Structures are given as C-alpha cells and as structure tokens.
Amino acid sequence: MTLFRPGDHVFYAGVLDRQGANAEFQLVDERITGIKPAALSFEAAASVPLTGLTAWEMLFDRLQGFVE
C-alpha cells in the first residue's frame, strides 16, 4: 500500500468479479479507491461512486449520438 495510510477512510465503486459488497471490509486494488472527503458521511461517500459512474455512462456512453 503506497497511496494510503492505515486508518485512512477510503471508498470505491466496486468491481463485478468480487463478492462482498455489503461487507465491512473488502480487499481491493488501491488504484481504484479514493480518500473519503471529511465533509461527507460514510453513507454519502458510499453513494458517490455509483451515482458518479451512472452520470458518466449517461453523458459519455448513452448521449453520444445526441450531443455534438
């Protein structure tokens, strides 16, 4: 681990090839995680990656033919 220190609060969007999304702890590659902003609750930080990826997919994958 080089990007974070023990005790850092981090979050990530999850991966499809691992079970345990509802586990308290999960082993993941640190490159797909981010530091939880202090202003966000754990619940809010848990929702950010999924909603962000959903918005990204809509803007860049689904609307390609509609926006020039």
Sequence and secondary structure as in RCSB ss.txt:
>XXXX:A:sequence
MTLFRPGDHVFYAGVLDRQGANAEFQLVDERITGIKPAALSFEAAASVPLTGLTAWEMLFDRLQGFVE
>XXXX:A:secstr
  S  TT  EEE   TT   TTSS     GGGEEE  TTS HHHHHHHHHHHHHHHIIIIIISTTT  
